Each structure stands twice: as C-alpha cells, then as structure tokens.
Amino acid sequence: MKVKISLVKVRSLRSFACITVAAFTFLPVIAQAQDALRFRNVNLPDEARISDLISRMTLDEKIDALSTDTAVPRLGVKSFGGSEGIHGVVQRGGGKAERSVITTTQFPQPPGMGETWDPSLVREAAAVEGSEARYISEHTEYDRSLLMLWGPQADLARDPRWGRSEEVYGEDPFFNGTMVVSFVQGLQGNDPLHWQSAALLKHFVANSNEDHRTNSNSVFDERLFWEYYSVPFRMGFLEAGAKGVMASYNAWNGTPMAVNPILKSIVEDKWGVDVLSSDGGAVKLLWDSHKKFPDQKAAVIACLHAGINQFLDTYKDETRLAIKEGSVSEAEIDGLLRRKFVISLRLGLLDPATSLASASSTASEEPWKSAKDMEVSERMALESVVLLKNDNQSLPLQRSTVKSIAVIGPLADSVHWDWYGGFPPHAVTPLEGIKTAAGSGIKINYAASELGQAAIDAAKQSDVAIVVVGNDPTCGPDMAKDWHNTVDGGGTLACTVPSDGREGRDRESLTLEQEQLVKQVYAVNPRTIVVLVSSFPYTINWSQQHVPAILHITHASQDEGTAIAKVLFGDYNPGGHLVTTWPGSVDQLPPMMDYNIRDGRTYMYFKDKPLYAFGFGLSYTTFTFDHLRLSKSILSEGESVEAAVDVTNTGTRDGDEVVQLYAAHQGSVVPRAREELKAFRRVHIAAGKTEHVTLTLNAKDLAYWNERQKGWALEGDHVEVRVGAASDDIRQRALLQVRQAKQLGAAD
C-alpha cells in the first residue's frame, strides 16, 4: 500500500513538529521562569526565598553585590543602594542629567535635632527623610536607588574639639541612644510588612578624633565599651531593629574596627545586625596606615572573614583571586550575602514587581514641597533653638517699641551646609527671616562685617543690634578638594580658622574669633543680641558676661532664619536645651586622644565649672518643680519605678520645659559617674498651669558591666533620683533602695 500525504498535511506535521520541538526546547526556560519566582513568593519563609535567590546568582553577581549596589539585573532584583542621611537625604549628582541634583528636606545638624530633646519629633523628621528616599527610589526619572540611608550617626561627642561632633546628637549615651532609636524608627516606618527605608548606623565604635584618624587607636576598658561607647548603637539595634552598621577607621585597643572580632561576636551574633559595611577607603588603611596586613588582597580577605559584606573600597579583583586560591570560599560569600539580602526582603525588593510600589510612588507632588514635610522642618528648627542668656528680659523684641534693627555678621545673610547636607527646596537666612518677622514698620540695617565701619555704623543707627556669628561647617569653600597633607598629620584638612573643624580635621581652639565683632558692636550699642549659629560649643565667656541675650542654633536647617526670627520676636517661646557640656576653657579638657572619659569628660566626670552645663536651656517663662514621688522605695531586678513630679509654668507665657531625671549612686562599691541621665521628657505647659510629669527608671539601667565575669551586675545600692531642668539644676531629689541581683545579667 502506497501512503499518500497531502502537502497540507505535510505542512501541518512540520508545523506540529516545530511547535513540539519549540515547546520542549522552551520547557526548561518556562520552568526556570516559574521557578525563579520562588524568591518572589511572599508565602515562603524568608530563608527559603533568600536561598533561592543566591542559588541563581553567578559568582560575579555575588561579588558585585558586596558593594553598595545589591542589584541583580539578570534576575530583576533592584538594589537598595545608599545615600548619606544624618539630617536629610543627600543627592548631589549622578542619575539622569536633568535630575543630577535633587532637592530634599534639610533639617538642622544632629546636635540641633538633639537640642529639641523631642524624640517624637526626631522620629517625624526621619519619617520625612525615609519617605523622600522611597519617593526618589521608586520614580524612574530620578534613576536612583537610595533605600539604605547612612545614618543616624550613633557616636558620642566626648570632646568638643572633635571635628565631626556636628554629626552626633550629644555626649550622653542614653540621650544619644534615645534619639538613634527614634531616628531609626522614623526611617523604617510603621508598615508591619515592609520598611520604608533602612538605616546604616555609623561609625562603630569610639570614632571621635579626626586628626590621625587613619591609624588612630582608641584605648579604653570593657566597662566603657558596654556602658558608654556602644550604648547608642546597641539601643538602635535592639530597641529599634536597625540592621546595618558601618565600621569606623580607628582601632579599639590595637585592633582596627573593620577586622575587629566583635563585629561577629557582638554586633552580628548578639545584636542581630545584617549589613556590616566598611567605610570609604578603610580596607586600604588596614595595610597602608594601620600596618596590619601586607597588601590590599590580604586586607580584603581579613574583612570578609570578619563579616564585612559591604565594601566602600577596592575589593572585587582581590575577592575573585582569594576564591580562586581557596583562602575564601564561595560558601562564605553566600553566607555574607544571605544576611545582606535580609535588608532587600524587608524593603520589599524581592517581592513581586506589582507589590513594590508604596504610597510614595503615587504621591501627586514631590514630598519635599508638601505642606506636611515643610511643617515638620519648621517645627524642628523652632524646637532646636536654645536660649543661653536673657538678662532683664531683653528678649523677645517688641514690635511696638523697636523702630530699627541692625542685622550684622558674616552668617547673617546665608545658610551654611555641611559635608553631609543636601540641597533644600528653600533656605531662609537670618536676615530674610528677621525682615519678614519685623514687617514694614521696622527698619533693618544690614552689615556683613566691620569693613569700612559698616557694622559700627549699622549698630549706631539702630535701636537693637543682632550679631549673627559662628563657624563655617565646610571649613572652606571647596570642601571636596581641600584635602591635603599637613605637617602635623597626613590627610587632614587645614582650616584657616583654628576653631573650625569638620570631617578630617579637629578643632585647635574653642575660641570664637568672631567674638571680636560682637565686642565692637556692643561698644556702640549695649542692646546687642548674639545669635550663635554653630556646630559646636564655643568658650564665649566675654559674651556671656556682657551681652544681654544669646541664642544658639546649629547649621543646615532650611528654616534657620524663620526659627531665629520667630524666637527673637516672641512668636515662639524657645525651649531647646544643650546636649553637650560647654567648657569655659579648652584647658578644662583632657588630652584629645584620652578615651577614658573618667579623666574629666562629659557632665558625668567634668572636673571644673562649665560655661554652660549639659541639659541647660532658658525660656521666656519660668518653671517650678514640686512634689517628686516614687511609685516604690525599693527596686529589684527586672522592675521599674515611676517618678512623678509636678511642673508649673509660673510665668505669663506658654512654654516648653525639658524635665530631666538623673541617677546618682550613693552606696556603690564600684566607681560610678557623678550622675547619669536615665529619662527625660519635653512638655508644653500653658502659663499658670501645672503638668504632672511621670518618668520611668528601669532597674537594668542602674546595672554596671562586670569585666571579670563578662556580664551586667545590679549591685545593692542607694540611688538618689534627681529631677531638674539641667544636669547642674536639680530641683527635686528622692532616695531609692536597689536590691542586688542574685546573678549576673546576660550580655546583650
């Protein structure tokens, strides 16, 4: 029998064959595409999703992800990237040309945020920052990934000469830790499933000198590590859930932090941190400055073994060679990435593409232009103003009696940005703010300096002279190129003014050189008001003695001028308080590299009378503290006590007071600080009214670190509970008996 097959059938068979072959050819691809969705399956356990993602990555993709770019483009995984963010999202360049510079809300420098003594407001500010970072990251026209914000700065301002004390909240560990917790919570947001953005705390640990920082060694004992230097970091990790940290340049007791074993044994294992980042150039410093390794490859290998899984330095070629040679295994790289992709999960970057968008991506306007973000910014600026002096009620100024005002000084008509500040949507200078607040009925006489007798003439012609002075936070007009070697230490930044400082350069002096201008103005107009816009404390002894009124505010707030003006004219009653001890002289300080704070640092151990104490701040009204009551007289392990006090506004203006609780050990066997801040609360009280303020003191916060037994110990003790308006202004006291714990507490 002859079989006949029509042409149509042949074509059909050929088509079927092609389709069949094609189907079988693409089956693995289809299966792979479906299987690839496993890491996007939100119903799977986190560990399974991350394992699936890593199993699909090539070695080169894995090595690439150890940078700040965690994207895996082949698999459609976006990077969480990074941006500086200690007081606003920083975006100066990069991305698409039309978006090379992005404006974002700029808050006061961290000491200014601290001077609000308002953790809830700090949390709001961080929420603004986190939402703006998310908005930029989710809008393709910006071409940015900056969901991990490098902040907050959790170090401590142990010495006012430190050039980067402008980046931290203050000198007290509990205070700084409270602000760190609030900032982290604000960045992360309230969504129970996903973070808004992620925090990268820096710089761990005891990083508070700039001169010789590339090879410096911070020497102090374990007690100070647990009780002082690590406290803000520990609180940020354990109380707020932060999962990222940047290791500092310095060594602790001889071991550089980028390879210090405590990164694994404490930071990762005990505190659950997932991203351990090196600082910029830190790997090179391990062999170039610290002299701990022979070359870059050896330093990279040591960092990988120490747990570093984010490099801000050269590392890729060295890592490939190390894997090839067997000194680092691919399994070790997988382990490092496994932790890192936890952040990607929490940010929603491994979820299905349809669920990546947040409320930020559908916003109708750029958030930094919104009324909400601008309101938080102005409120932060207002609450940060500290009234340092106000003799004879020189402030507030009365519009009905003041007919002319001289606004004088090099900082009067500018808003200065620092190294870690971005570009704001608006910036109000003191001069602009004063002009707006004064209205048309008051003449403003402006003079930038004393050149040509300008300042003197303006002061003579005015009822009141306002002198706006302070530091230059950039330490020069071209901060990005002003790095060079100096005779007293390589790689520092030589500022022309001795009292200036910033990253790379510590301050040589605490003297305000511009106080000479204040003296000249005061000589011709005794109604002189000093507005000190500064990143640090100054020894302004002459001004404190002679000038009737002094205000302090830090740099970098887009609403700087508005806040200053509203306080000057009484439209806002200042309630900020200082966050560091302001010495009367640099001679009151121990040597810069003495990291043992017991030798005379901070309000806890300061040996002389300061110019202004930690926690100090005045108001246009007055407050009394009465009837301190403790909820119990004996405190045992695991318990807490409530301290209630009546605070009355005895003046004629509504105002804010900062109620501060300090603990002073009376019967301790081990050495203790003079007193330690344990609780605080900023309260608004109407004129003539009384607020019943309750603060909580926890037994665990009275423990000390037992070095011999490597744990926390609560000793039998009598603790004086002190409540007041500053560390040296205690208004009420009560005695509390503390029962000794039966066993040591676990190391946290």
Protein Blocks (a to p, Z undefined) as FASTA:
>chain_A
ZZdddfklmmmmmmmmmmmmmmmmmmmmmmmmmmmmmmmmmkbcfklmmmmmmmmpcfkl
mmmmmmmblcdfknopacebjaddfboccdfbgcjfklmpccddddddfklmmmnopakl
mmmmmmmmmmmmmmmmmmmklopacfbccdddfbdcfbfklmklmmpgbjbfklmmmmmm
mmmmmmnomafkbcfbdcdddddehiabfbhplmpccdddfklmmmmmmmmmmmmmmmno
pabdcddfbdcehiafklgfklmmmmmmmnopabdcddehklmmmmmmnopafblklmmm
mmmmnopabdcbdfklmmmmmmmnopacfklmmmmmmmmmmmmmmnopmgcfklmpcfkl
mpcbdfklpmklmmmmmmmmmmmpccfbdghhlaccdfklmmbdcdedjklmcccddfkb
ccdfbdcdfklmmmmmnommbccdddfblghhlmmmmmmmpmbdcddedddfkopablml
mgccdfkbghiacdfblkbccehiacfbfcdfklmmmmmmmmmombbcdddddfbdcdff
klmmmmmbdcdddehiaklmmmmmmmmnopaccfbdcfbdcdfbfklpccfklmblknog
ajklpcbdcfbdghiacdfbdcddehiacfbfbdcehiacddddddddfbfbdcdddddd
ddddfkbfbdcdfbdcfbdcdddddehiacdddddddfklmpccdfklopaddddddddd
dddfbfklcfbdcdddddddfbdcddZZ
